[in-house]
């Protein structure tokens, strides 16, 4: 099964349905060569007249939201009416069935900070605890956080989030599992602030059950993706 996540960084002023649809077509074309079974997009305008079992969009404004798209053999059921701000839970049914948490960590009202971004994801995960414990789960998207797997006493660090997902839900980052490295040692970056190569971070992840086999992971290059977005696509192949 192939999972792709990409923050498309669409223009924030898109308001017309035709413009949103055109932006979505460009977004899907950008990852079409990967042929994902499950695709999760962040910062994408609403392209759909209505949600369906294979494509679902949710967001605070027309110009910016999260979209999840699947191949026809997979079916999406949203597990929310009003979701947490930064985590969007779905039940995915198909050749592989699992709980999917699509992540787009948004800053809290008082302003962005690393702890604020982490807090948003941890709150969302906690609210989805019952669903996560019900079966295999995948948590994927733009976490807007990075850092070492330290033993900091602070409750909202990236390391605390990684430990929470590992110790409480048996989930591990597919990228770090495949590369056999720890967090904060990534040789490949997924985000380039203001599309500047020297201001790069690894903040997009796909957490999968530790019992699954991570067959391959690919991160798009700055050269290939910087003309499209400030994020690079993350492509993950797994076998349950």
One Martini backbone bead per residue (centre of mass of N, CA, C, O) as a GRO file, in nm:
protein
  240
    1UNK     BB    1   0.097   0.036   0.022
    2UNK     BB    2   0.037   0.379  -0.073
    3UNK     BB    3   0.154   0.682   0.085
    4UNK     BB    4   0.066   1.032   0.054
    5UNK     BB    5   0.217   1.348   0.150
    6UNK     BB    6   0.102   1.703   0.095
    7UNK     BB    7   0.186   2.040   0.101
    8UNK     BB    8   0.057   2.269  -0.140
    9UNK     BB    9   0.040   2.576  -0.086
   10UNK     BB   10  -0.201   2.734  -0.152
   11UNK     BB   11  -0.370   2.998  -0.228
   12UNK     BB   12  -0.535   3.201   0.012
   13UNK     BB   13  -0.741   3.358  -0.216
   14UNK     BB   14  -0.922   3.134  -0.280
   15UNK     BB   15  -1.291   3.128  -0.382
   16UNK     BB   16  -1.341   2.984  -0.640
   17UNK     BB   17  -1.435   2.683  -0.761
   18UNK     BB   18  -1.263   2.688  -1.020
   19UNK     BB   19  -0.993   2.751  -0.879
   20UNK     BB   20  -0.994   2.508  -0.688
   21UNK     BB   21  -1.001   2.290  -0.907
   22UNK     BB   22  -0.741   2.371  -1.051
   23UNK     BB   23  -0.555   2.332  -0.804
   24UNK     BB   24  -0.620   2.030  -0.767
   25UNK     BB   25  -0.524   1.926  -1.036
   26UNK     BB   26  -0.229   2.011  -0.992
   27UNK     BB   27  -0.186   1.843  -0.738
   28UNK     BB   28  -0.243   1.558  -0.855
   29UNK     BB   29  -0.034   1.573  -1.082
   30UNK     BB   30   0.222   1.592  -0.896
   31UNK     BB   31   0.146   1.275  -0.777
   32UNK     BB   32   0.067   1.067  -1.006
   33UNK     BB   33   0.336   0.897  -1.039
   34UNK     BB   34   0.293   0.742  -0.755
   35UNK     BB   35   0.024   0.600  -0.714
   36UNK     BB   36  -0.176   0.633  -0.477
   37UNK     BB   37  -0.393   0.501  -0.242
   38UNK     BB   38  -0.316   0.736  -0.038
   39UNK     BB   39  -0.406   1.087  -0.008
   40UNK     BB   40  -0.259   1.373   0.164
   41UNK     BB   41  -0.371   1.709   0.202
   42UNK     BB   42  -0.250   2.041   0.241
   43UNK     BB   43  -0.337   2.343   0.167
   44UNK     BB   44  -0.634   2.310   0.022
   45UNK     BB   45  -0.878   2.364  -0.174
   46UNK     BB   46  -1.206   2.321  -0.245
   47UNK     BB   47  -1.293   2.079  -0.510
   48UNK     BB   48  -1.580   1.988  -0.406
   49UNK     BB   49  -1.918   1.954  -0.418
   50UNK     BB   50  -1.872   1.671  -0.271
   51UNK     BB   51  -1.845   1.419  -0.067
   52UNK     BB   52  -1.685   1.095  -0.070
   53UNK     BB   53  -1.555   0.770  -0.029
   54UNK     BB   54  -1.278   0.892  -0.207
   55UNK     BB   55  -1.343   1.205  -0.120
   56UNK     BB   56  -1.216   1.453   0.120
   57UNK     BB   57  -1.310   1.772   0.267
   58UNK     BB   58  -1.153   2.003   0.513
   59UNK     BB   59  -1.216   2.346   0.639
   60UNK     BB   60  -1.214   2.685   0.736
   61UNK     BB   61  -1.161   2.752   0.429
   62UNK     BB   62  -1.167   2.738   0.093
   63UNK     BB   63  -0.842   2.773   0.059
   64UNK     BB   64  -0.811   2.588   0.337
   65UNK     BB   65  -0.719   2.236   0.371
   66UNK     BB   66  -0.818   1.892   0.383
   67UNK     BB   67  -0.731   1.606   0.179
   68UNK     BB   68  -0.877   1.284   0.091
   69UNK     BB   69  -0.756   1.020  -0.125
   70UNK     BB   70  -0.868   0.734  -0.318
   71UNK     BB   71  -0.893   0.447  -0.432
   72UNK     BB   72  -1.169   0.258  -0.518
   73UNK     BB   73  -1.097   0.016  -0.303
   74UNK     BB   74  -1.129   0.256  -0.114
   75UNK     BB   75  -1.291   0.371   0.197
   76UNK     BB   76  -1.445   0.659   0.341
   77UNK     BB   77  -1.497   0.746   0.698
   78UNK     BB   78  -1.591   0.978   0.895
   79UNK     BB   79  -1.514   1.048   1.263
   80UNK     BB   80  -1.676   1.331   1.222
   81UNK     BB   81  -1.815   1.653   1.265
   82UNK     BB   82  -1.619   1.799   1.477
   83UNK     BB   83  -1.303   1.841   1.464
   84UNK     BB   84  -1.017   1.879   1.538
   85UNK     BB   85  -0.810   2.124   1.430
   86UNK     BB   86  -0.546   1.904   1.335
   87UNK     BB   87  -0.737   1.636   1.331
   88UNK     BB   88  -0.854   1.374   1.089
   89UNK     BB   89  -1.079   1.118   1.116
   90UNK     BB   90  -1.072   0.781   0.971
   91UNK     BB   91  -1.219   0.518   0.793
   92UNK     BB   92  -1.050   0.252   0.630
   93UNK     BB   93  -1.163   0.055   0.349
   94UNK     BB   94  -1.005  -0.256   0.227
   95UNK     BB   95  -0.732  -0.432   0.166
   96UNK     BB   96  -0.678  -0.213   0.388
   97UNK     BB   97  -0.764  -0.163   0.729
   98UNK     BB   98  -0.804   0.165   0.897
   99UNK     BB   99  -0.694   0.427   1.085
  100UNK     BB  100  -0.713   0.778   0.996
  101UNK     BB  101  -0.485   1.053   1.051
  102UNK     BB  102  -0.515   1.372   0.942
  103UNK     BB  103  -0.254   1.620   0.927
  104UNK     BB  104  -0.283   1.980   1.033
  105UNK     BB  105  -0.095   2.190   1.202
  106UNK     BB  106  -0.227   2.445   1.388
  107UNK     BB  107  -0.214   2.731   1.532
  108UNK     BB  108  -0.277   2.885   1.792
  109UNK     BB  109  -0.421   3.180   1.871
  110UNK     BB  110  -0.150   3.295   2.023
  111UNK     BB  111   0.045   3.148   1.835
  112UNK     BB  112   0.325   3.028   1.705
  113UNK     BB  113   0.473   2.711   1.815
  114UNK     BB  114   0.610   2.424   1.881
  115UNK     BB  115   0.429   2.351   2.125
  116UNK     BB  116   0.164   2.425   1.984
  117UNK     BB  117   0.173   2.215   1.758
  118UNK     BB  118   0.201   1.967   1.939
  119UNK     BB  119  -0.051   2.009   2.107
  120UNK     BB  120  -0.255   1.978   1.879
  121UNK     BB  121  -0.189   1.682   1.816
  122UNK     BB  122  -0.224   1.561   2.102
  123UNK     BB  123  -0.518   1.637   2.133
  124UNK     BB  124  -0.622   1.481   1.886
  125UNK     BB  125  -0.524   1.202   1.974
  126UNK     BB  126  -0.680   1.189   2.239
  127UNK     BB  127  -0.968   1.217   2.104
  128UNK     BB  128  -0.882   0.936   1.928
  129UNK     BB  129  -0.819   0.693   2.112
  130UNK     BB  130  -1.045   0.486   2.064
  131UNK     BB  131  -0.986   0.447   1.761
  132UNK     BB  132  -0.682   0.370   1.783
  133UNK     BB  133  -0.748   0.109   1.972
  134UNK     BB  134  -0.932  -0.059   1.755
  135UNK     BB  135  -0.676  -0.047   1.553
  136UNK     BB  136  -0.515   0.013   1.301
  137UNK     BB  137  -0.284   0.295   1.239
  138UNK     BB  138  -0.262   0.623   1.073
  139UNK     BB  139  -0.032   0.905   1.090
  140UNK     BB  140  -0.064   1.190   0.862
  141UNK     BB  141   0.153   1.477   0.780
  142UNK     BB  142   0.154   1.811   0.903
  143UNK     BB  143   0.317   1.885   1.213
  144UNK     BB  144   0.517   2.126   1.267
  145UNK     BB  145   0.760   1.928   1.374
  146UNK     BB  146   1.070   1.894   1.567
  147UNK     BB  147   1.320   1.670   1.704
  148UNK     BB  148   1.432   1.511   1.964
  149UNK     BB  149   1.451   1.205   2.159
  150UNK     BB  150   1.402   1.316   2.443
  151UNK     BB  151   1.376   1.370   2.819
  152UNK     BB  152   1.191   1.589   2.850
  153UNK     BB  153   0.963   1.748   3.077
  154UNK     BB  154   0.816   1.854   2.858
  155UNK     BB  155   0.494   1.798   2.716
  156UNK     BB  156   0.550   1.974   2.418
  157UNK     BB  157   0.731   1.779   2.235
  158UNK     BB  158   0.838   1.590   1.985
  159UNK     BB  159   0.941   1.361   2.165
  160UNK     BB  160   0.673   1.323   2.319
  161UNK     BB  161   0.509   1.243   2.072
  162UNK     BB  162   0.673   0.997   1.984
  163UNK     BB  163   0.637   0.841   2.252
  164UNK     BB  164   0.333   0.829   2.254
  165UNK     BB  165   0.294   0.670   1.987
  166UNK     BB  166   0.471   0.428   2.077
  167UNK     BB  167   0.371   0.353   2.379
  168UNK     BB  168   0.039   0.379   2.325
  169UNK     BB  169   0.023   0.279   1.984
  170UNK     BB  170   0.262   0.151   1.817
  171UNK     BB  171   0.404   0.401   1.664
  172UNK     BB  172   0.597   0.481   1.366
  173UNK     BB  173   0.821   0.622   1.167
  174UNK     BB  174   0.880   0.537   0.851
  175UNK     BB  175   1.134   0.694   0.788
  176UNK     BB  176   1.303   0.607   1.044
  177UNK     BB  177   1.278   0.308   0.995
  178UNK     BB  178   1.409   0.295   0.709
  179UNK     BB  179   1.682   0.466   0.801
  180UNK     BB  180   1.776   0.415   1.094
  181UNK     BB  181   1.676   0.674   1.265
  182UNK     BB  182   1.647   0.960   1.440
  183UNK     BB  183   1.524   1.225   1.553
  184UNK     BB  184   1.712   1.496   1.411
  185UNK     BB  185   1.877   1.306   1.163
  186UNK     BB  186   1.785   1.417   0.894
  187UNK     BB  187   1.895   1.431   0.553
  188UNK     BB  188   1.592   1.498   0.486
  189UNK     BB  189   1.367   1.739   0.374
  190UNK     BB  190   1.014   1.886   0.379
  191UNK     BB  191   1.091   2.199   0.454
  192UNK     BB  192   1.089   2.545   0.313
  193UNK     BB  193   1.134   2.843   0.417
  194UNK     BB  194   1.035   3.047   0.176
  195UNK     BB  195   1.191   2.858  -0.028
  196UNK     BB  196   1.463   2.804   0.140
  197UNK     BB  197   1.724   2.587   0.148
  198UNK     BB  198   1.860   2.693   0.431
  199UNK     BB  199   1.543   2.659   0.553
  200UNK     BB  200   1.523   2.352   0.692
  201UNK     BB  201   1.280   2.076   0.753
  202UNK     BB  202   1.138   1.799   0.945
  203UNK     BB  203   0.756   1.782   0.943
  204UNK     BB  204   0.682   1.520   0.784
  205UNK     BB  205   0.459   1.233   0.846
  206UNK     BB  206   0.443   0.858   0.891
  207UNK     BB  207   0.253   0.673   1.105
  208UNK     BB  208   0.299   0.329   1.195
  209UNK     BB  209   0.289   0.023   1.265
  210UNK     BB  210   0.545  -0.168   1.398
  211UNK     BB  211   0.434  -0.438   1.246
  212UNK     BB  212   0.495  -0.312   0.994
  213UNK     BB  213   0.624  -0.292   0.669
  214UNK     BB  214   0.883  -0.095   0.547
  215UNK     BB  215   0.974  -0.072   0.211
  216UNK     BB  216   0.945   0.252   0.146
  217UNK     BB  217   1.105   0.587   0.119
  218UNK     BB  218   1.018   0.920  -0.007
  219UNK     BB  219   1.178   1.236  -0.077
  220UNK     BB  220   1.152   1.519  -0.206
  221UNK     BB  221   1.305   1.765  -0.373
  222UNK     BB  222   1.376   2.088  -0.395
  223UNK     BB  223   1.400   2.108  -0.707
  224UNK     BB  224   1.115   1.964  -0.766
  225UNK     BB  225   0.914   2.142  -0.541
  226UNK     BB  226   0.962   2.463  -0.504
  227UNK     BB  227   0.758   2.553  -0.742
  228UNK     BB  228   0.494   2.439  -0.574
  229UNK     BB  229   0.627   2.440  -0.275
  230UNK     BB  230   0.742   2.430   0.073
  231UNK     BB  231   0.689   2.129   0.017
  232UNK     BB  232   0.746   1.784   0.023
  233UNK     BB  233   0.695   1.481  -0.070
  234UNK     BB  234   0.567   1.184   0.095
  235UNK     BB  235   0.664   0.838   0.039
  236UNK     BB  236   0.484   0.531   0.134
  237UNK     BB  237   0.569   0.185   0.179
  238UNK     BB  238   0.345  -0.077   0.290
  239UNK     BB  239   0.313  -0.388   0.499
  240UNK     BB  240   0.099  -0.562   0.715
   0.00000   0.00000   0.00000
